[in-house]
Amino acid sequence: MTDAPATATAGQQPTAPQPTEVVPDVELTIGRPAHGGHFVARHEGRVVFVRHALPDERVRVRFTETEPTASFWRADVVEVLEASPQRTGHPWRPADALAAAARGRAAVGGAEFGHIRLGEQRRLKGAIFREQLERLAHAERTPTVEAAPGEAEDGLGWRTRAAFAVDRSGHLAMHQHRSHEVVQVREMPLAVPAVNALGLWAIDLTGVDRVDVAVPSGGGEPLVLLVPSAGTHPRRVAAIAAAITGASVAVLDPESGRVQRLKGRTWLQESVLGVDYRITGAGFWQIHRGAPETLVGAVLDGLQPAAGERLADLYAGAGLFTVPLARAVGPGGAVLSVEGSAGTVRDARRNLHGQAQASIVQGRVDAALGRWSDPLDAVLLDPPRAGAGRKVVGQIIAARPRAVGYVSCDPASFARDLGYFLTAGWSLDTLRVFDLYPHTHHMESFARLLPPRA
Ligand SMILES: C[S@@+](CC[C@H](N)C(=O)[O-])C[C@H]1O[C@@H](n2cnc3c(N)ncnc32)[C@H](O)[C@@H]1O
């Protein structure tokens, strides 16, 4: 149901090569955390990115990628010989590397920090953010990582979106990290209770390749999207839909993003700070149930939009930020809202119905900015994990805004883009980092950037 951050989704897509040679398990001492959910160790002079570890631990690892000419290898912890005091019991068995290793398997993706105490997860995320800023932007800042308001003490029950695979026996499953292998799952403790209450693990899903579930952040009926396997008869898909109770069900074509209704609605109604949004099918929406309010608050605090201003909301999705920005500038102002996905833009048009000050443009941000010649008072951008890139940063700077608000789900691409702003004489003013993905290595940030003083 979301395109970012891909590695935080339950149904991770396999992307990596398998090991090219079998290297026996070894004992390693673990060093610093690295961006991407790894910890750095060395084996015979080569860097090894180790998952499921903690700094200063002595562990036994199993290699998962051992390309002989590669500058680094990857490995998973299979046994802890000397544990960090920050290690704790994992809240979700299929994602627990030690429990998986005991059964001769690898852990599923999606909760790779679950073995770390929650406070330490946040401290490590702050350290990783600081390291990315230093390395890629030559900027010094040590952010305090904020929990979402109302976050549970155990950091569970926050995902409103989850994507599952289906195994050969027709059971709900998830991918092992960077692998085609899937493992049956019977609970998803990171998800809001409504996802678990569907009991999808008890249903015969034979004939379906993927199951996406979305629940409105504030509660309400879930939407289940089924991606049928090639050749599955529509009657089989209809039978699966009939077995799913308490949810709307639709068929998703993952190529086009089109959804076809089987029962109930093909969209969800989300509500944020008194504003209603319609999100169709697999359209983008922030994953953590508290993320929309947290981020809208950070954006409005950070940018302080005023009546009559001309703003841009880039990578705007269904208008989560465009709506409050359009309200803030009022009928005398203007907001340019740019989003690439056609389906999401259809939702944005509905969500901004009646707000004539918002111009919704479907297309690439660089193309839209290339055609836009009016001055802008402030620019907000919330790009996907790859970030905005040098060209878009240059276009934003050329519009001479009084401030830029940058929402990011990836500290590395944010730091790279920040470097382009800093090189042009801009400064990093506010920086807030939010733990909107507990038990994973992911984080979200908001930054206010200011132009050089005239
Ligand atoms: C991280 S999401 C943010 C969406 C929205 N701001 C929100 O919080 O709901 C990024 C959005 O950028 C869109 N996108 C990705 N690349 C794009 C591009 N080059 N031009 C325009 N939109 C793009 C995606 O479709 C996605 O909706």
The ligand as a Tripos MOL2 file, in Angstrom:
@<TRIPOS>MOLECULE
LIG
   27    29     1     0     0
SMALL
NO_CHARGES

@<TRIPOS>ATOM
      1 C1          7.3280    9.6360    0.3190 C.3       1 LIG1
      2 S1          5.9170    9.8030   -0.7010 S.3       1 LIG1
      3 C2          5.2250   11.2800   -0.0280 C.3       1 LIG1
      4 C3          3.7820   11.5430   -0.3260 C.3       1 LIG1
      5 C4          3.0980   12.6190    0.5210 C.3       1 LIG1
      6 N1          3.9360   13.7620    0.7430 N.3       1 LIG1
      7 C5          2.6120   12.0320    1.8260 C.2       1 LIG1
      8 O1          3.3070   12.1980    2.8510 O.co2     1 LIG1
      9 O2          1.5610   11.3920    1.8360 O.co2     1 LIG1
     10 C6          6.6370   10.2690   -2.2200 C.3       1 LIG1
     11 C7          5.6710   10.4900   -3.3490 C.3       1 LIG1
     12 O3          6.4300   10.9610   -4.4740 O.3       1 LIG1
     13 C8          5.9130   10.3800   -5.6680 C.3       1 LIG1
     14 N2          7.0370   10.4700   -6.6200 N.ar      1 LIG1
     15 C9          8.1370    9.6680   -6.6800 C.ar      1 LIG1
     16 N3          8.9930   10.1410   -7.6000 N.ar      1 LIG1
     17 C10         8.4320   11.2420   -8.1400 C.ar      1 LIG1
     18 C11         8.8510   12.1850   -9.1410 C.ar      1 LIG1
     19 N4         10.0460   12.0820   -9.7470 N.pl3     1 LIG1
     20 N5          8.0300   13.2090   -9.4320 N.ar      1 LIG1
     21 C12         6.8260   13.3220   -8.8150 C.ar      1 LIG1
     22 N6          6.3730   12.4750   -7.8470 N.ar      1 LIG1
     23 C13         7.1790   11.4530   -7.5150 C.ar      1 LIG1
     24 C14         5.4450    9.0100   -5.2610 C.3       1 LIG1
     25 O4          4.4240    8.5520   -6.1370 O.3       1 LIG1
     26 C15         4.9350    9.2630   -3.8260 C.3       1 LIG1
     27 O5          3.5430    9.5390   -3.8370 O.3       1 LIG1
@<TRIPOS>BOND
     1     1     2 1
     2     2     3 1
     3     2    10 1
     4     3     4 1
     5     4     5 1
     6     5     6 1
     7     5     7 1
     8     7     8 2
     9     7     9 1
    10    10    11 1
    11    11    12 1
    12    11    26 1
    13    12    13 1
    14    13    14 1
    15    13    24 1
    16    14    15 ar
    17    14    23 ar
    18    15    16 ar
    19    16    17 ar
    20    17    18 ar
    21    17    23 ar
    22    18    19 1
    23    18    20 ar
    24    20    21 ar
    25    21    22 ar
    26    22    23 ar
    27    24    25 1
    28    24    26 1
    29    26    27 1
@<TRIPOS>SUBSTRUCTURE
     1 LIG1         1 GROUP 0 **** ****
